[in-house]
Amino acid sequence: MVDDELERLAKLTPAELDAEMNKLDIDEGRARTMVEQAITGADALEAAEKKTAPVPAEAPLARVVSLAQAKAKRNARIMWLAIAAGTVVTVGVTQGQQIVAWISPPPPAPSVPPSVSPVNGLTPQERAAKVREEAFADCEKGYVDVCEDELDVAKELDPVGDDAEPVQHWRETIRERRQGGKDFTKVPSPLRH
């Protein structure tokens, strides 16, 4: 409503404005003084409000980036990620076996008897073969305990030779005799090796 009145007054020409003021019996000087006082009062009220109201802290301005710049930055990251992935795949395909060999622990060393200098001109394997022959002869005679002891001595000299079929046959025979509860003889003689 006040806005409509102000709009109407603003459209009046100076002559029309004087006529309206005379019609309402408004003194031009007195009206000017009242307007100046109202403006001064409004300024004083605004200043008082500024003093009592807390001044808001100014937040730092955010950096505004164009959409094109944001897309370019994102695409650059994606490109580097794609290059890194491609490199990993390429290296994995071309060098995969070497990488696995490098990461994996080495296989255990084959069980080789300790390097022992020959005794009486025989290597440990030759000595084990001789002890096994004696063990087989004792097994044939039924001296199962002596046979087993000699096979164990030969195994210490040559662990690989213990996998031979005759040795496994006699070890199985000894197990069967013990499980069957059969009596077997132990000869009280020292081991010959």
C-alpha positions as CSV (number, residue, x, y, z in Angstrom):
1,M,0.0,0.0,0.0
2,V,2.8,2.4,0.9
3,D,4.7,1.3,-2.2
4,D,1.7,2.1,-4.4
5,E,1.5,5.6,-2.9
6,L,5.2,6.2,-3.4
7,E,4.9,5.0,-6.9
8,R,2.0,7.4,-7.6
9,L,3.8,10.3,-6.1
10,A,6.9,9.6,-8.1
11,K,4.9,9.9,-11.3
12,L,3.6,13.4,-10.5
13,T,5.1,16.4,-12.1
14,P,6.4,19.2,-9.9
15,A,3.3,21.3,-10.6
16,E,1.0,18.4,-9.7
17,L,3.0,17.7,-6.6
18,D,2.7,21.4,-5.5
19,A,-1.0,21.3,-6.1
20,E,-1.4,18.1,-4.1
21,M,0.6,19.6,-1.2
22,N,-1.5,22.8,-1.2
23,K,-4.7,20.8,-1.3
24,L,-3.6,18.9,1.9
25,D,-2.4,22.2,3.4
26,I,1.2,20.9,3.8
27,D,4.0,23.5,4.1
28,E,6.9,22.7,1.9
29,G,9.6,23.8,4.4
30,R,8.0,21.9,7.2
31,A,7.7,18.8,5.1
32,R,11.4,19.1,4.1
33,T,12.4,19.3,7.8
34,M,10.2,16.3,8.7
35,V,11.8,14.2,5.9
36,E,15.3,15.2,6.9
37,Q,14.6,14.3,10.6
38,A,13.1,11.0,9.5
39,I,16.2,10.2,7.4
40,T,18.5,11.2,10.3
41,G,16.5,9.1,12.7
42,A,16.7,6.1,10.4
43,D,20.4,6.5,10.0
44,A,20.9,6.7,13.8
45,L,18.7,3.6,14.3
46,E,20.7,1.7,11.6
47,A,24.0,2.7,13.3
48,A,22.8,1.5,16.7
49,E,21.7,-1.8,15.3
50,K,25.2,-2.3,13.7
51,K,26.9,-1.6,17.0
52,T,24.8,-4.2,18.9
53,A,24.5,-6.8,16.2
54,P,27.5,-9.2,15.9
55,V,29.4,-8.7,12.8
56,P,29.4,-11.9,10.8
57,A,32.8,-13.3,10.1
58,E,33.6,-13.4,6.4
59,A,34.0,-16.9,5.2
60,P,36.8,-17.5,2.8
61,L,35.7,-17.5,-0.7
62,A,35.6,-20.9,-2.4
63,R,37.6,-21.2,-5.5
64,V,35.2,-21.3,-8.4
65,V,36.3,-23.6,-11.2
66,S,34.7,-24.0,-14.5
67,L,33.0,-27.2,-15.4
68,A,35.5,-27.7,-18.2
69,Q,38.5,-27.4,-15.8
70,A,36.9,-29.9,-13.4
71,K,36.3,-32.4,-16.2
72,A,39.9,-32.0,-17.4
73,K,41.3,-32.6,-13.9
74,R,39.1,-35.7,-13.5
75,N,40.0,-37.0,-16.9
76,A,43.7,-36.5,-16.2
77,R,43.4,-38.6,-13.0
78,I,41.5,-41.3,-14.9
79,M,44.2,-41.3,-17.6
80,W,47.0,-41.8,-15.1
81,L,45.0,-44.6,-13.4
82,A,44.5,-46.3,-16.8
83,I,48.3,-46.0,-17.6
84,A,49.2,-47.5,-14.2
85,A,46.7,-50.4,-14.7
86,G,48.0,-51.0,-18.2
87,T,51.6,-51.1,-16.9
88,V,50.7,-53.5,-14.2
89,V,48.9,-55.8,-16.7
90,T,51.8,-55.6,-19.2
91,V,54.4,-56.4,-16.5
92,G,52.3,-59.2,-15.1
93,V,51.8,-60.8,-18.5
94,T,55.4,-60.5,-19.7
95,Q,57.2,-61.0,-16.4
96,G,54.6,-63.0,-14.4
97,Q,56.8,-66.1,-13.9
98,Q,59.8,-64.1,-12.7
99,I,57.6,-62.1,-10.3
100,V,56.1,-65.3,-8.9
101,A,59.6,-66.9,-8.6
102,W,60.9,-63.8,-6.9
103,I,58.0,-63.6,-4.4
104,S,57.7,-67.4,-3.7
105,P,60.1,-69.1,-1.4
106,P,62.6,-71.4,-3.1
107,P,61.7,-75.1,-3.1
108,P,63.3,-77.1,-0.3
109,A,66.7,-78.5,-1.2
110,P,66.7,-82.2,-2.2
111,S,67.6,-84.5,0.6
112,V,71.2,-85.3,-0.2
113,P,73.3,-87.2,2.4
114,P,76.0,-85.1,4.0
115,S,79.2,-85.0,2.2
116,V,81.4,-87.4,4.1
117,S,84.8,-88.5,3.0
118,P,85.0,-92.1,2.1
119,V,85.7,-94.5,4.9
120,N,87.8,-97.6,4.0
121,G,87.6,-96.4,0.3
122,L,83.7,-96.5,0.4
123,T,81.3,-93.5,-0.1
124,P,78.3,-93.3,2.3
125,Q,76.1,-94.7,-0.5
126,E,78.4,-97.7,-0.9
127,R,78.6,-98.3,2.8
128,A,74.7,-98.1,3.0
129,A,74.4,-100.7,0.2
130,K,76.7,-103.1,2.1
131,V,74.7,-102.7,5.4
132,R,71.5,-103.2,3.5
133,E,72.8,-106.5,2.0
134,E,73.6,-107.7,5.6
135,A,70.1,-106.6,6.7
136,F,68.5,-108.6,3.9
137,A,70.4,-111.7,4.9
138,D,69.4,-111.2,8.6
139,C,65.8,-110.7,7.5
140,E,65.9,-114.0,5.5
141,K,67.2,-115.8,8.7
142,G,64.3,-114.3,10.7
143,Y,66.4,-111.9,12.8
144,V,63.8,-109.2,12.4
145,D,65.1,-106.8,15.1
146,V,68.7,-106.9,13.8
147,C,67.4,-106.5,10.2
148,E,65.4,-103.4,11.2
149,D,68.4,-101.9,13.1
150,E,70.6,-102.4,10.1
151,L,68.1,-100.8,7.7
152,D,67.9,-97.8,10.0
153,V,71.7,-97.4,10.0
154,A,71.7,-97.7,6.2
155,K,69.0,-95.0,6.0
156,E,71.1,-92.6,8.0
157,L,74.0,-93.1,5.6
158,D,71.8,-92.9,2.4
159,P,68.3,-91.6,2.9
160,V,67.4,-91.8,-0.8
161,G,68.3,-95.6,-0.9
162,D,65.6,-96.3,1.7
163,D,63.0,-95.8,-1.0
164,A,64.2,-98.8,-3.0
165,E,61.7,-101.7,-3.4
166,P,63.7,-104.4,-1.5
167,V,64.0,-102.1,1.5
168,Q,60.3,-101.2,1.5
169,H,59.4,-104.9,1.1
170,W,61.4,-105.8,4.2
171,R,60.1,-102.9,6.3
172,E,56.5,-103.9,5.4
173,T,57.3,-107.5,6.3
174,I,58.7,-106.3,9.7
175,R,55.5,-104.3,10.4
176,E,53.3,-107.2,9.5
177,R,55.1,-109.6,11.8
178,R,54.9,-107.1,14.7
179,Q,51.2,-106.5,14.1
180,G,50.5,-110.2,13.8
181,G,52.1,-110.8,17.2
182,K,54.5,-113.4,15.7
183,D,57.6,-114.2,17.7
184,F,60.9,-113.1,16.2
185,T,64.4,-113.6,17.2
186,K,67.0,-111.0,18.0
187,V,70.6,-112.1,17.7
188,P,72.8,-110.6,20.3
189,S,75.6,-109.7,17.9
190,P,77.0,-106.2,17.2
191,L,76.0,-104.5,13.9
192,R,78.4,-105.2,11.1
193,H,79.1,-102.1,9.0
